Amino acid sequence: MPEAKKVKGPASYFPSIEKTYGKPISHWMKVLDAMKGKKHMEMVAALKSKHKLGHGHANALVAHHLAAGACEHR
């Protein structure tokens, strides 16, 4: 039986984010949608200060959100 493909990149943080903060990733994507126009680190800082996320988790969510948006606009 083939091994399951290991998740890499920002998405590898998602199970931990959901477990730690009790909200699905879709919730965090909506929070980030509301920050349209802000820079990467401004979004990270907002997640850390307003939602008490750790730096690594906030950074992973923002990186994924921005990459997904870049793909949608091609």
N, C-alpha and C positions, 0 to 999 in steps of 0.2 A: 504494500500500500504506500503511495507517495506521501511524503511529508507535506503538511500544510505550509503554504508560503508565509514566511515571517514578514510581518508588517514592519516597514522601515519609515524613517522620517518622522514628521510631526504626528502622524496618525498613531505611531507606536505609543504615544502618551495617552491616547483617548480612554482606554479602560481605566487607567489610574485616575484620570480627571473625573470621569463619571462616578467612580467609587468614592473619591475624596470629597467631592463637592455636591454629590447627590442630584445632579442635573444631567440630562442627556447632551451630547455634543450639539444637537440641533438648537438647544437653548442658547448655548454660547455663540453659535453662528448668528443667531438673531440679535444678540447683544452687540456683536461686532458689526452687523449690518447697520445698526443705528449710529455707528461711529464713522460712516462713510466720509472720506476726505481727510481723515487723520492719518498721520504717519505711523509706521510700524511701532516705533517705541512709544508713541503717544497712546496707542491702543493697548500696548502691554502695560504701561503705567496705569491706565484707567482700570484694567482688569485687576491689577494688583491692589490699587487703593480702594476702589468702589466695591469690588467683589471678593477681596482677600485671597486671590489666587497667588500661588507661588510663581516666581519668575519663570521657571522652566515650563510650567503648564501654560501660563499666559502667552509666552513666546511661541509655544507649539500651536496653540489655537490661532494666534494672529498669523503665523506663517502659513498654516493650512488655509485659513480664510482668504488671505491675499492671493495665494497660488490658485485657489479655486476660482476666484474672481478673474484672474488673468486668463485662465483657460476659457471662461465663458465669453470673453470679449474678443476672441480670435476669430 
